[in-house]
Amino acid sequence: MKFQNTNREIIYPIAFALVLVIGILIGSKFQKAPGRPSLMVQPRTDKLTSVLQYIQEEYVDSVSMHNLIEQTIPSMLKNLDPHSVYIPASDLQAVNEPLEGNFDGIGVQFNMPNDTVIVLNTIVGGPSEKLGIQAGDRIITINDSLVAGVKIPQDSIVKLLKGKTGTKVKVGIKRNEVNELIDFDIVRGKIPIYSVDVSYMASPTIGYIKISKFARTTYREFIDAIEKLKKEGMTKVVIDLRGNNGGYLDAATNIANEFLPEGKLIVYTQGKARPRQNIYSTASGRCLDTEVAVIIDEFSASASEILAGAIQDNDRGVVIGRRSFGKGLVQEQILFSDGSALRLTIARYYTPTGRSIQKHYEPGSDDYFYDISNRYMHGEFQEPDSIQFADSLKFTTPSGRTVYGGGGIMPDVFVGLDTTGVTPYFTKVSNRNLVYRFAFQFAEKNRKHLNSLKTFTDVYSFIEQQKIFEEFVTYAQSNGVKPNAKDIKVSRQLIETQIKAYIARNAIDNEGYYPYIKNIDTTLKKAIEVLDNNQTSQIVNPNQGSKLSMNMLLISYMKTSPKKEAIAMAA
């Protein structure tokens, strides 16, 4: 078949092309002519790209396009949800590190009282421990540069000690009873970051597991803890998620799977561009017959709420504490070629009953971040009756108990904020950090003996023989806090327990801290009571017996949280 073109078919395209070329030339003349404004600018690709291009090419002064872009992206994201964020390349490693389960460094925990780095603990299996660095050692020099007594910020010390695996750092250490500095050439290595802070037997049959975050290694750490505690006689377990603001979703769902029979919905996610995805339990759980209580508070968020929601919605256990944070948004991390990243919300997650527990937010508003303060002012931390839920937020579990969406996980057993033991005397010594400072100084005076203790029983036996509280009152007075007999009587147990817990942590880390703090942790005590008295079935199956009334107990977050700000991980 032959194709034949008419004159019109030949001439019209040529004429159109000529007109287009002439138009472009005329347009360029108008656009580039000095002092002559363009009447209209055609977008080159999209408006945002066009603006950036015109700033770069036409703006009166030189502008750093990199800085401009770095400032523009966060401004855009602010008008989305509170959890979509941009992470600059300089911050990405530090942001991701806690969730990756390890970092590159020398493997010590340290504090800096009086402008000197003092080693609190060496991390088991790390380079420092292998070389014989001990708790109580003072780091005087790093790479022959003086770092003691020269007011170097703590984060700068961390940067000096951190570095890529295989690289070396020279550290000069002063040790008690040794006159000269001891030099250590430390080869940096992979240092584990543990997300299970502690696991121990809180009673003859009840194990306690504290999870601080849901990292890449959390599930494995949890299984190790479960297996250890079962060998010690555990038949029931308390999982403490207070202060845990989340992490990897699969870490939470894998732990939930350990408690649920096959085929139970754990969580599902759904977004505009993401079809519903259901995550179900399998038949592989190790704790199918283990009674469980989950402890939460207002700082328990995201993956913590997934785990608590799965246990609650499947009537598998009891949730104790205060209403959780209310973060039901799923983020995906998108990496850019310059090493920066975008964490973009791509879906919502829902508990098995269909609850979205994401609390309300207004795009671009900062009110979201003041929600916890507002809860406190409203009285929610003291009285559960101050929390009102709309009927539309009520959901029903298979056993018939009511649960609520729209802003966190509401516990089955409420435990309020404790002011017991909090007096003006306690406030003064706490605000001046005297409790922690005294405990640290006591540990330093007894460092040699403390370093020889290996178990909580050994630490407990030593501490209980000391007249610690009387020494503390004298110490506080020397630091400007006069004793008040009435206040001291009320606050003694609180102060004394904190001191002993900090000393024990100086000896054997969290294995010493948490068993001591249990004595003033009424939320944990309540969990133990519920499990010990077999009250779980009454709570999760309300139609099979009388409902357990909500308990107005008191617990202070300040009481039960270690002073993490006083410790730095020196990679």
C-alpha positions, 0 to 999 in steps of 0.5 A, a space after each residue: 500500500 502506498 501513502 500519498 501526501 497532498 500539498 496541504 498535508 505538507 505545507 501546514 506542518 511546515 508553516 506551524 513549525 515556523 510559527 512555533 520557532 518564531 514564537 519561541 525566539 520572540 518570547 526569549 527576547 522579551 524574557 531576557 531583554 534587560 529591564 524589560 519584565 516578562 508579561 507571563 512565565 510558563 512553568 518549566 515543569 511544576 511550580 515548585 521546581 520553577 520557583 527554585 530554578 528562577 531563584 537560582 537564575 534570576 534572584 538579585 543575590 547569590 543563594 545557597 540552593 542546598 540551604 533553601 531546599 533543606 528549609 523548604 522541605 520541613 515547611 511543606 511537611 509541617 502542613 501534613 501530619 505530625 509524624 511526616 518528617 525530613 531528616 538531614 543527612 547529618 542527623 540520619 545515622 543518629 536517628 536510625 542508630 537506636 533502632 538498628 540494634 548496634 553502633 560503631 564505637 568503644 562500648 562504654 556507658 559514661 557520665 560527666 560529673 565535675 567535667 570529667 568522663 567517668 565510666 559507669 559500665 562497659 558493654 559486655 563483649 565490647 572492645 573496652 571490656 575485652 581490654 579490661 577497662 572498668 567501671 569507675 575509670 576516668 577518661 583523661 585524654 582522647 588521642 593525646 588531647 586533654 578532655 578532663 576539666 576543660 568543659 568539653 560538651 558530652 556530645 563532643 566526647 561521644 563523637 570523639 569516641 565513636 568511629 567506624 569499626 576497625 578504626 583506633 582511638 587512644 584513651 588515657 585513663 586514670 584509675 583509683 590506686 594507680 598514680 600514672 595514666 593507663 593508655 589503651 589503644 582501642 579498636 572500635 567495633 560493633 556495639 549492641 544496643 539493647 531494647 529489652 532493658 531488663 528481665 527478672 522474676 518479679 515473684 516466684 511465678 511472674 516474670 517481668 520484661 521491660 522493653 524500651 523500644 522496638 528495634 531490629 533486635 527486640 524480638 530476639 532479645 524478647 525470646 531470649 528473655 522468655 526462655 531464661 525466665 521460663 527456666 526460672 519458673 515463670 508461668 505468667 509475665 508482665 510486659 512493661 511498655 511505659 515510655 516506649 515510643 515505638 519503632 519497627 512494626 514487625 518487632 511488635 507483631 512478632 511479640 504479639 504472635 507469641 501469645 496468640 493462637 493461629 489465625 488471630 488478627 494482630 493489626 491491619 494497615 491501610 492508606 490511600 495508596 496502600 491496600 489493606 494489609 492484614 497481619 495474622 498470628 501463626 501457630 508458632 507462639 511460645 507463650 500460648 499458655 502464659 498469662 500476660 499483663 501489659 503495662 502502658 502510660 501516656 508515653 507508650 506509642 505506635 508499636 507499643 500500642 499495636 502490641 497492647 491493642 492486639 493483646 486487648 482486642 483478642 481478649 488475651 490479657 490485661 492492659 494496666 496503667 494509663 491511656 497511651 499516646 495515640 499514634 496510629 500512623 505508619 511511616 515509610 523511610 525514603 532515602 535520598 542520594 545525599 544521605 538524607 531521608 524522608 519519613 512519610 506517613 503512608 497508612 494508618 494502622 487499626 487494632 483487631 476490632 477495627 480501632 484507629 487509635 490515632 489522636 486528633 491533629 490539625 495539620 500545621 498546628 503545634 497543639 498536638 505536641 501539647 496534648 500530654 500536658 493538656 491531659 495532665 491539666 485536665 486531671 486524666 492522670 489521676 481520674 479515669 472518669 475525666 476521659 470521655 469517649 463518644 459512642 462512635 469510638 466504642 468497639 467490642 471484643 469477642 468476649 463482649 468487653 468495650 474498648 475505645 478508639 480515637 486517641 490511644 489505648 485505654 487500659 483495663 485497669 487504671 493506675 493514676 499518677 502518684 504524689 505519695 512521698 512527694 513533699 517540698 523536701 523531695 522536690 528540692 533534692 530532686 530539682 538539684 539532682 542530689 539523689 542521683 549525685 549522692 548515689 553516684 558518689 557513694 558508688 565511687 567511694 565503694 567502687 572496688 567492692 561494687 565491681 566485685 559483686 555479680 548478682 542482685 542478691 550480692 548487691 542487695 546484701 551489701 547496700 542494706 548493710 549501709 546507713 545510706 539515708 542518714 548519710 544522704 540527709 547530711 549530704 543534702 544539708 551540705 548542699 543547701 537543703 535543710 532537713 525537715 523532719 515531717 517531710 523526711 518521714 513522708 518521703 523517706 521510702 521514695 528517696 531511699 529506694 531511688 538512692 539504692 536503685 541508682 547504686 545498684 545500677 552502678 554495680 550491675 546496671 539495670 539488673 540492679 536498678 529495676 528490682 529495687 525500684 519495684 518497691 515503689 512501683 505501684 503499677 507493677 505491683 498492681 499487675 502482679 496482684 492481678 496475675 497472682 489473684 487470677 483476676 485476668 479472666 474476670 477482666 477479659 471475660 466480663 460476661 462470665 463473672 463479675 467485672 473487676 472495678 477500676 483501681 485508683 492507685 497512684 504511680 509517678 513516672 518520675 519514680 520508676 524511670 532511670 535518669 537516662 539523661 545522665 548516661 551517654 553511650 560512647 559508641 
